[in-house]
Amino acid sequence: GLACGRPIRGKVAFLGGPLYFLSELRKRFIETLELEDHQVIFPKNSQLYVAIGAALSSLDEKVISFRTLLNNIKNYQMDSEEEINRLEEFFANTEEYEKFIQRHKKHVVKRKELDSYKGNCFLGIDAGSTTTKMALIDEEGYLLYTYYGSNEGSPLNSSIKVLKEIYALLPKEAKIVNSTVTGYGEALLKSALKVDIGEIETIAHYKAAEFFCPGVDFILDIGGQDMKCLKIKDGVIESIHLNEACSSGCGSFLDTFATSLGMSIEEFAQEALRAKNPVDLGSRCTVFMNSRVKQAQKEGATVGDISAGLSYSVIKNALYKVIKVKNPQELGEKIVVQGGTFYNDAVLRSFELLSGREVIRPNIAGIMGAFGAALIAKERYQGEQSTLVKANQLEDFQLKTIISRCKLCANNCLLTIHKFGNGESFISGNRCERGAGKAKEENLLPNLFKYKYERLFSYKPLEDAEAKRGRVGIPRVLNIYENYPFWFTFFTQLGFKVVLSGRSSNKIYEKGIETIPSESVCYPGKLVHGHIMDLVEKDIKFIFYPSITWEKKEQKEADNSFNCPIVISYPEVIKNNVDVLRKKGILYLHPFLPYDNPKEMVKRLSEELEVFKISKSEIAKSLALAYQEQENYKKDMEKAGIETLKLIREKGIKGIVLAGRPYHTDPEINHGIPELINSLGMAVFTEDSLAHLGKVERPLRVVDQWAYHSRLYAAAS
């Protein structure tokens, strides 16, 4: 990351605010870099060093008085040519604003007083990643109690606290007869608090939206850290879109900007509603947005203009980045918006203007997950006894949390073990049943990912005594997952003992982490560094890792058969960043080779392996056997696919084509997904086990030049 693939050595200066104020952050850097005391430079006023540097740089400049500087600021005239575009103001006049407010006051859930209520109650809990929400309703759907607040880092502890309050307020004549939990902490709360029903949050949100708008066909939920969109067709959730890993453009995005200006989010939103010239800040991430905001401030934008622009940006991010709409018609006619972010009228108005739709925002937009969970509890109640913990059990509730590594397989999952006072426990972080303390069930269903991995790397290398030309190291990475049978056969026929790097693991990754130049390259690419270092540690003096621009063209009608740029170029990245190869005098061959042209391969490999004085005829003979073995491997995969297809048809079981690139065969990269699918009672196919059976209708509407992608299209067909 910071070092861009270069080792950090020598004396290190710790400058800037975070490293000045956060002593533990400094300590972790020192420990990670293994710095001695004499290598640590932590000067006085290090948090001000950039400002001090700016002051020092002015020593040779023309001197002006401070009063002159103040006058210059007051008299500063903005350039009339604005760099940032302006957007439509939210309301043309006060009358339009009042109509907007009155329209959104209609969608209100009815309430009753809890202290005077008699009868059955239904509890809904939404255990979010940062907040806890609860809703208690009666048999008619009236709200009796609601809660919305921070979970203070523990969904369980905050839920216990709120549940105690509910029990304290609950009259003797009222009784919670059924309960549902949803959200991030669903599994933990269901286990710890014995909640009757656990439901995924998309269903809970849909139930709540349907309550306010029967026949709803589009739901957009924007929370503090996440964003989700549900498209509904004929009462069924047809598709779900999430904002994936990045939380930029959600509620916390606006909170952060409001706080930086010393305002509450309510004040910040009100400024937006009055803005005359909202700035167009785009829909990029927070880091880039900050620079756009600064530019807008330089151009004289008001706080309201910026606040309105940020509200527009939140909705643009949702519509164009998450949902990827091409026109508003895709959103449907009955739209419900929810989530705490939509309490902000500026965000709500931005959505209506950009979508060209009038939407429904319930007055409980922030607790729709909990309300929907409560509705589910009411809907599924059939008179049975609730298992939810009682008030007296909460008083004695005990919890002990332990973080531990599972050592039952190479994944080494980081487990969070919650132990409850009654002797029961709940384990999360595990990828399989063994991590949860359950016995592993033997699964006999076909898993062609497992078969492929074993078939690829089952070759037995020569003994040292047989290897007349010594050892060659090959990293178990990227295109080697495609062509290893070829390269193993080629070098073995030439009299080399082929040494593979070890199985991928976090430990292998960490071996090369210091040499990774790009933080943004894919994880399979980052793993290459660790595999090269693994070969270095095995004292390999000759490492071979070729750059293959074109694979053999399997799909004859495809436009081309390129490898992806990372696969093609990564041998070069290793040459330029792994300095130990030069320091140890390791012969590292990384030639660009015409793999798709056997005749040209003879010429090129003769040139590249000249140092070993191998005749062209020997290379030609070894290449012929290598191409034949690669074809044998391909046929074995196709045979396995046909046999598995026959099996699932005979047995009446389902199969899934887990489509990916060859290196997704690596268990470290596929994260055990093939085994997960197996555990659900389905067979797992690789794309190359079925691609030969497919017939792709061309031309395609996508670029049809990538070898691995063309295989995916064939498998899908």
N, C-alpha and C positions, 0 to 999 in steps of 0.2 A: 504494500500500500504506500506508506510514506516514503519508503526507501526505493521504490520502483525497481526491485530486483537487485539492489546493491546492498551488501552487508554494512551494517552500522558499526563502525570501529572508532577507536580513539576517544577523545573528549567530547562530551555531549552537553550542550547548553539547554536548560529548560526555561523557556520564555513564554510569556502570554498569560492571560487570566486563568484559564483552567488549570494549568500546571502550577501556578502560583498559589491558588486558593485550595486546590484539591491535593493534599499531601499524599493520599493513598494512590492517586493516579500517577504521581511522580514515582512513588515506591514501586508500582507495578512495572513502569518503564525500566527502572533501574534493575529490577529482578529479571525481567524478560531479556534485556540487553546484556545482563551479567556484567554490569559496570562496577569497577572498583571505585573507592571513595575519591581518588585523585582524578578520575575521569568524569566526575559529576560537577558541572558548573551551574550553580543556582544563585545568580547575582541578586543583590538587594534591588528592590523595585523592578523585578523582572516582568511584572504585569504591565509596566509602563514603557517597556523597551522600544516598542514601535513609535510611541509618541516622543520618547527621548531621541530616537534616531531622526524623526522628522524635525525636531528642534535643532539638532546638530547640523542637519543638512541645510538649514537656513542661515548658518553663520556667514556664508559667502554671498548671501543675497542682499538686495538693497534694504536698508532699515526704514521701517515706517512705524509710526506711533500706534498704540492700541486704539486710541480714539479715532484715528484715521481708518483703521480696520473696521470698527463698529459703524462708522459713517458709510463706508463702502458697502457693507452688508445691507444697511437700511435703504441705500439708494440703488441697490442692484436691480437692474431691469431684466426680466426674463426674455430670452430670445423668442420672437413671435412664431418661429417655425418649430412646432412641437414634434418631438420624436415619437411620443406614445399616442396612439389613437384614442379617441373618446367614444363612449358607448351611449346608448339611449338612456335618458334618465328614467327612473322607476315610475314616476307619476307626472302627468302633464299639469295637474292642478289638485287642489285640496279635495274637490268633489270625487275625483277618481280614487284618491287614497281612501276616503271614507267608505266608498262602495266596496273596495278591496277588504277593508277591516270587517265590515258588516257581513260580507259573504262568508268569511272564514270563522265567524262566530256561530254559524249554524251547526257545525259538526261537533256536537258536544255529547259526551256520554252522561246519562243521568246518574245521580248519586243518591244515596241514603245515608243517614247517620248510623254509624256502627254501634254507638252506645245504647241505642234503643231498638236494635234489630233482634228479631227472634227467627230462628230457622237454620237451614243448611247454608254453609258458605263454601266457596271454592277458591283455592289459592293458586296464583300463578307467580312463578319466580323466574326472572331473567338474570342469570348470573353472567354478566359481561366481563370483558377483560379488564376494564377500568371502573365500571359502575355496577351497582346492584339495584335492580328494580323489582318491586312486588306490587301485585294487585289482588285485592280480595273482592269477590263479587257474590251477589245473592243468586237465587234460582231464576231471576228474570234478567240477569245481566247488569243490574245496577251496581255501581261501584260503592263499596263500603270503606275501602282503605287503599291508599296508594303510597308508595315510597320510591324515591329516586335519589341516589347519592353515591359518592365514591365508595369503592370497596376497600380502600386503604391498603391495597396490595393483597388482600385475602378475600376471595368471594365467599368462602365458608364462614369466616369469623363475622363478616359484615351481615351475612344472611342470618346467622344465629342471633345477632344483636337485634335485627328487625323483627325476626320471628318472636323473640321474647316480648317485644313491644306489642305485637299483634295479640299475643296471648293475654297480655296485661289489660288490653283494651276490650277484649272479646267478652260480651255479656254471657252469663250462665246459660241463657236460652239459645245462644248461637253456637254452632259447632262446625268446624272445618271437616267436611266429609270426603273431600278428594283434593289432590294437589298435583301440579305439573311443574317441572323445572325445564328450562331451555337455556341456550347460550353456552358461552365458553366453559363455564364451570358445571355444566349439566351432570356429567358422570360422577364427579366428586360429590356434589350435593345430593344426588339421588342415593349414593351409597352411604354418606355420612348422616343425612337427615331423614333417610327412609322415605323420600318423596315418592308418591304413588306412581307417577308417570314421568318418563324422560322423553322429550320431543325435540327434534332438530328445530333450530330457530326460524328457518324459512317457513315451515308449516305454521309455527306460532304467529309469525308476522302476517301471513296470509289470512289466518282465521280472524285476526283483529281487523285487518283491512276490509274483509268481507262483511264484518259486522257493521261498519260505517258505510260501506258502498257495495251492496249486493251486485254481483256480476262484475266486480273489479277485474280489469285485464292488465293493469300495470301498477307495480309498487316500487317505489324508490325509497330506500332507507339509508340515511346518512347519519352515522354516529360520530363519536369523538375520534375514533381510530380506524373505523372501517366503513365501507360503503357496499351496499348490495342492491341489486335490481332483480325483480321477479316479473316474468311475463306469464300471464295466466290465459289459458284457453279452455273453454268449456269446463271451468271449475277445477282444472288441473294445472299445476305449475309446469309450464312448458320449457322454460329456460331460466337459468340463474347466472348473473354476472357479478363478480366480486372485484374489489380493487387490489387483489393479490397481496403482495408483500408491502407495498408502500402506502403509508397512511396520509401522504400529502393530499391536500384538497378535502379533508374531512373537517369535523368540528374543531378539533384541537388546532388546526391550521389557522382558523380565525381567532381563536382564543389567544394564541401566541402573539399575533399581531396586535390585538387589542391591549394585551398586557404590556407589550413593548412600548405602547403609547401612553401607558398609565391610565387606561380606561377599562371599565367593565365591558363585557360583551354586549350587554343591553345598550349601553351608551354608544358603543361602536356601531351597533346596528341602526340606532336612531339617526346617527350622522349619515349613514348610507341612504336612508329613506329620503333625506332632504337634499342629497347631492344633485347638482345641476349638470356636471360633466364627469360621469364615472370613467375612470381610466381603464383601458383595455390591457390587462396584465397577462393575458394568455391563460394557459392551463398547465404550465410546467411545474416542476417540483419546488419545494419551499426555498431551496438554496438559490435557484435562478429567480424565483419570484422576489426574493429580497432585493436583488440588484435592480429589478424592474420597478419596485416600489421606490427605491432611492432615486432612480432616474425620474420618476413621476414627481417626487418631492422637489427635485431640482427645477422641474418645469412649472412649479407653482401649484400643483394639485393639492386640494384641501384634504383634511382627514376624511371627510365624507366621500369625496371622489375616490379615495383609495379604498375605503371600506366597501363602497358599492362595487368597485372593480374586483375586489377579492371575493365578494359574494357571487359575482358573475363567473369568476374563475372556478369556484367550487362546482358550480353547475356545468360549466364547460368541461371540466374534468370528468364529471359523471356521464354526461351525454356523449362526449366525443372520444374519451379515453377508455372508460369502463364499458359503457353500453355500446359505443361505436355506432350511433344512429346516423343514417344518411339523410333521413327526412323525418319530420315530426309524426307522420302518419304511422310510423313503426311503433309509436308509444301507445297506441290504442286510444279509446275514447274515455274510459272510466279509470282515472288515475288517482292513486292515493300516495301521498308523500308522508314520511314519518321519520322518526329518529330525532334526537335532541337538537340537531343542527337546524331542523326546520321550524323550531320555535323562533328563529331569527327571520323576521318578516322580509328582510332584504334578500336572503337566500331564497325564500319562498317566491318572492316577486321575480327574482332572476330566472327561476325555473319557468314560471308562467310566460315570461317574455320570450325566452329562448326556445321554448317548446311550442309556443303558440296555443297553449291549452289552459283552461281554468281547471284547477285541481282541488282535491279534498285534503285538507290538513286537519286531522282530529285534534281536539283540545288536549288529548293525552298522547301527542305524537312521540314523546320521549319514553313512554312505558308501553308501547304497543306490543312488544315481545312478551312482557309480563301479563298484559291484558289478554292477549291471544292464548297464552298458556292457561290462564284462568278459565277462558271459554272452553278450551279442550278438556279441562278437568270437569267442567259442568256437563259437557256433551257426552263424555265417556262414563259418567257416574251411573252405576247400576245397583246401588244400595249396599255395596260391600263395605267392610270396615276399612277406614284409612290407616295406612302404615306410618304416616307422618309422625315424627317424634312429638311427644307431648311436652307441656310446659315444664313439668317436674324433671323430665329427662334432660332438657336443655340446661337446667341448673347444674347437673352433674356431668355435663358433657366435657370430655377431655380429648385433646388432640396433640399428637407428637408427630412432627414431620422430619423425615430423614432423607438426605440426598445420597444416592449410592450408584455405583456402576454395576451393571449386570455383566457377569463374566461367563455366561453360558454359551456365548458364541462370539465371532469376530466383530460383530456390530458394537459391542460394549455400550449398550444403550444407557443413557443417563436417566436413572429412575428417581421419581419423587414418591416416597413411601409415606402415606398418611396412616398413622396408627390411632385408632379410637379407643376410648376408655373401656368399651365393652369387649375388647379383644379382637374386634374386626379391623380390617385394614383396606386401603384403596391404593393401588399402584398406577402411576401414569408415567408416560415416557417410553414405555416398552413397545417394541415393534412386533413382538410375537407373544404367544400365550405363556411361554416359559418365564418371561420377564415379570409376568403377573402372578407367578407362583403356581401356575397350572402345568400339569404334565403335558409334554408335547405329543400331540396325536400324530401317528404315522399317516402321511398323506400319500396315497398311491395314484392320485390323479396325475396325468402327464403335465410336466413342466418343461417346455422346450428351451427355456432360458437356462435352466440347470443342465439339461442335456448339451446345449450348445457350448456352454463354458467348459464342461468336461471334455467334449469332443475336440474343442479348439486346443486345449493345453494338456492333452493326454500323451503327447509325443515323448518318447524316451530318448534323451540325448546320448551321444557317444560317451564312453568312459574316457578318462584322461589319457590312458595309454593308446586308445584308438584315434584320438584327435590329433592327426599329424600336423595340423596348422594352428593348434591352440584353441583358445576359447573366444567366442564372440558373444557380447551381451546385447540383448534385445529388450527394450522397455515394453512392459505389458500395458500399452496405451493406445488410444485413438484408432488409427487405421490398422494397427497391428491386430486388433480384434476382427478385422476383415481378412487380413492376408497372412496371419501367422503360419498356417499350414504351408504356404508357399515359401516363406523365408526360412522356416525350420528345415524343410526338405532341401532347399537350395544350399544352405550352409553345411548341413550334415553331409550331403553328397560331396562337397568340396573338402571334407575332413576337418570341419570345425565342431567343437562341442558348443552347442547352443545353450546359453545361460539366460533364463528369463528373470526379470525383476520379480519381486514377491507379489502376492495378492494385494490388491489395493486395500488400504485401511487409513484411518485417521493418522496413524503413526507414520505410514508411508508419506502421506500428504505433508506432515510437519517436517519431514526430512528435507523437503525442498522449498519450504515456505519463504526462506530468506532470499531465494533467487527469483521469485515470481515478480515480473516487472509491472503487471497490470492487475489492478483490483477487479476490473470489470470482465476479464476473460472468463469463460465458462469453467465450471469445476473440473470437468474432464481434462481441460487444458492445464489447469493448475496442478493436477495430479501428475502430469508428465515430469515435472521438476523432481518430485519425490522419487519417482521410479528411476530416473537417471542417477540420483544420489544413492539409491539402493544398489545399483550396479557398481557405482564407484566404491561403496563400502565392501562389496564382494571382491574387490581387487581385480576387476575386469580391466584389461589394458586395451581392448578393442570393442567399441560400442558402435552398433549399426542401427541407424534410425532414418529411413529414407523419406524424402518428400515426394509424395505421389499426387500429381496434378489431376490425372484422369484414371478412373477405375475402368475395368473392362465394361463395355456397354451391354448391359443385360437387356434393357428395354430398347429394342432397335428403333422404335418410332420416336423415342425421346430426342430432344434437340441436342443434348450433349450428355457427358458423364463425368462432370467435375466432382472432385471432393470439395468439401467446404473450405473456405480460406484458412480457418484455424488448423484443420487437419493438414492442409498443404504446407503451411508455413511454420508449424511449431518446431520442427527440427532446427530451423534457423533461429528461432527464439532461444532455444536451448544453447546453441553455439554462442550467441551474443550475451548470455546472462549467467551461465554456469561456469564461473571462472576456474573452478577446481579441475575441470577437464584439461585446461592448459597447464595449470600448475603441476599436475601429476603426470603430464606428458601422455595422456590417454589419446589413442587414435580414435577420433570421433568422426565417423563417416556419415554424412547426411545429404547424399546426392539427390538431385531432382531426376527422377527416373520415368521413362515412358512405359509404365507397367502395361498399358493397353496395346503395346507394340512389341511382341516377342522378339522380332528380328533386331529392332533397335536396342532392345534390352541387352542382347549379347554384346554389342559394341560398347554401350555405356558402362556395364558392369566390368568389362575387361579393362576399361580405362580407370574406373574407381578402385578396383582391387589390384592394380598394377604392382603395388608394394608387396603383394604376396606372391608375385611371379606365377600366376595361374594362366594356363594356356586358354586361348579363346575356345578351343574345342571342348575343354573340360567345363568351361562356364556354360557353353551351349547345351551340353549334355545334362548338366545339373539343372539348368533352367527348364528344359523339357520335362524333367521329372517333377520339378516344382509346380509348373502349370498343371500337370496331370493330377498331383496331389490336391491342389486347390480345387480342381474340378470334382475330385472324389469327395472332398469335404462338403462342397455345395450339394452334390447328389445325396449325401447322407442326411443333410438338413431337409431337403425336399422329401426324401423317403420318410423321415420322422414326422413331417407335417401331414403327409397322406395317411400314414398309419394312425396318427392321433385323430385325424378327421373321421376316419372309419370307426374308430373306437367310440367317439362321443355320439356318433349317429346310432351305433348299435346299442349303447347304454342309455341313450336319451338324456345326456347331460349337456350342459352349455360349455362353450369355449370362448375365450377372448383372445383376439390378436393384440398383443401388447406391442404396439408399433413404435419403433425407435430406430436409432442408429446402431451400428455394430457394437460400439463401446458401451451401450446401455446394458449389454450382457454382464458387465462388471457389477457384482453385488453392491459395491461401495457407491456406485452411481445410481443403480435402480432402487436402492433403499428397501429391498425386500418386497417390492410390489408383486413380483410373480408369485412368491410364497403366500402373500396376502390373498391374491385371487384364488390360488389353490385352496386355501383354508375356507373360502366361501363356496366351495363345491364346484369349481369350474376349472377346466383345462386351460393351459396357457400356451399360446402359439407365439413364435417369433415371426417377424415380417418376412424373413427369407425362407421360412418353411412353407409359405403359401403363395409367395409372389409369382412363382412360375405357373400357378393355376389361373391367375388373373388376366383380364384383357381390358386395358385402359382405353376409353374412348377419347381420342385426341382430335383436334388440339385442345389443350387445357387452358383454363383462364388464369393460370399461374405460371411463373417461370419454370420451364421444364428442362433444366440443364444440370440438375444435381443428381449424382448416382444414387445416393442413399434415399433421396426423396422419391425418385422414380420408382424405386423398389417399394416404398410405402404406398404409392398410388396403386401399384399392381396388387399389393396385398389387400388393400381396401376394396378393390374392384372384385 
